[in-house]
Amino acid sequence: MSENPQLLPAVSSFLSSPKRLLIDGEWVEAKDGQTFATVNPATEDVLVQVSQASAVDADRAVTAARNAFEHGSAWSRMTPRDRSHLLWRIGDMIEERTEEFAQLESLDNGKSLASALGDVGVAAELFRYFAGWATKMEGTTIPMSVPGRDFHAYTRREAIGVVAGIVPWNFPLTMAAFKIVPSITAGNTVVLKPAEQTPLTALRLGELLLEAGVPAGVVNVLPGFGDAGAALVDHHGVDKVAFTGSTEVGKKIAAGASKNLKKVSLELGGKAPNIIFADADLDAAIAGAALAGYFNEGQCCVNGSRLYVQREVFDQVIEGVAAAAKAIRVGDAFDPATTMGPLVSQEQHEKVMGYVRGAVADGATLAAGSPDAAADRGYFFSPTLITDVTEQMAVQTDEIFGPVITAIPFDSEDEVVAAANNTVYGLAAGVWSRDLSTAHRVGGRLRAGTVWLNTWHADDVTLPRGGFKQSGWGRELGSFGLEDYTELKTVIAELR
């Protein structure tokens, strides 16, 4: 890796030696000795070599997690109050190392340092929020009506067991926290497989968890490729798979999990419609549309990539969003002027480029952006706005996962609701209108797990997130997400 004088000494030190797997509280090489390079997408330089987990390593990690979970282990003896204190301590430790985690995230993922700093803050807050839930996993008493007999019946929330968390590359640290935090809050143990493109903050988090006092085997980290993830899905020692990623892979996970009917939660792809009515506050709607489409380099499953604008203000909105796109500064994460970093990999860059070129070839018009690279080195891509799009074009139907917005005019409410819902996805949607009746009415008709009204990307760790249709199963975060990491047991005692 080329020298970067802006790096913290802790980051340089972390990158100075090859990274290994975390299994049973120890840093170990892959059983077969395989490694892979993780690359800085802004420079295409190799950051460090990382041990590549195989199915054999997955089995080792699951065994460690099972042993750590079973009755009599140090983890099973830890009280809910102890888990609460541990979670809060981890949140504080992450916050104390905010800049360190942010630099690693920016190097590995490419996102701007400012964005990465925000992600680290969310991760710390997740640990603190769920710390409060560790002591509040309560059951209920339920009266029974059996003539001539007396019973005491109640429910218990109990840990599921071993959770395999498989996370994507767009928010590596935050997504790792999404899987680890509710798992250990409920008393489960975890095997985490970070995305092969972005393993570094997950590995650094593994170090911090050990330092905080998480017992050996409770959290294991297996950087690797799809074969390692598939081995976890297939493993009969895994009780639940929690996955965030593409719908295509989600379907494979659901099929694999059926072999022993392990529990599955899936947050999958999206193609969110963003609807702007003519009576909207257009300045706010234009800024919101740019944020909705270009946030996180467009690599966000809830981004508003399909823009629908009422015809009488269509040209005005397009002009405004195009201007916003052209004002975005694309560059290296460590440049303070940068507001958008590169795409995560060469593969992703080529995929996004292919969609834009295909749309132009099919007759669409670029109001902003270019189908070509924005730089000779690095996986940079210009924020793009496309008009003259039809509902049948691939750029309109497929999840692109890049800074690409398509825009289509509409005339009536019924027309736009039908178009917005005409997708296999249902993760997010948005409506802009000064008429709150219109906003709430249309929002209620949209088939999506999250609907924003006169805003976009407003969020909180207390809120559930997940999707309708092929955007997933279950919900994450809040009390709703915690329930997905527990089993509900009914206990019935006859009183004599």
Salt bridges, closest charged atoms under 4 A:
GLU29 OE2 - ARG20 NH2 3.63
ASP45 OD1 - ARG377 NH2 2.67
ASP57 OD1 - ARG60 NH1 2.65
ASP59 OD1 - HIS235 NE2 2.74
GLU70 OE2 - ARG66 NH1 3.44
ASP92 OD1 - ARG128 NH2 2.74
GLU95 OE1 - ARG128 NH2 2.93
GLU96 OE1 - ARG97 NH1 3.38
GLU100 OE2 - ARG204 NE 2.55
ASP119 OD2 - LYS111 NZ 2.49
GLU158 OE2 - ARG156 NE 2.70
GLU158 OE2 - LYS489 NZ 3.03
GLU196 OE1 - LYS193 NZ 3.82
GLU207 OE1 - ARG204 NH1 3.14
GLU211 OE2 - ARG97 NH2 3.15
ASP234 OD1 - LYS259 NZ 3.15
ASP239 OD2 - ARG66 NH2 2.48
ASP335 OD2 - ARG329 NH2 3.39
ASP372 OD1 - ARG357 NH2 2.74
ASP411 OD1 - ARG311 NE 2.94
GLU413 OE1 - ARG441 NH2 2.75
GLU413 OE2 - ARG445 NH1 3.22
ASP414 OD1 - ARG445 NH1 2.95
ASP459 OD2 - ARG465 NH2 2.02
GLU476 OE2 - LYS179 NZ 2.55
GLU487 OE1 - LYS263 NZ 3.47
GLU494 OE1 - ARG149 NH2 2.92
GLU494 OE1 - ARG496 NH2 3.25
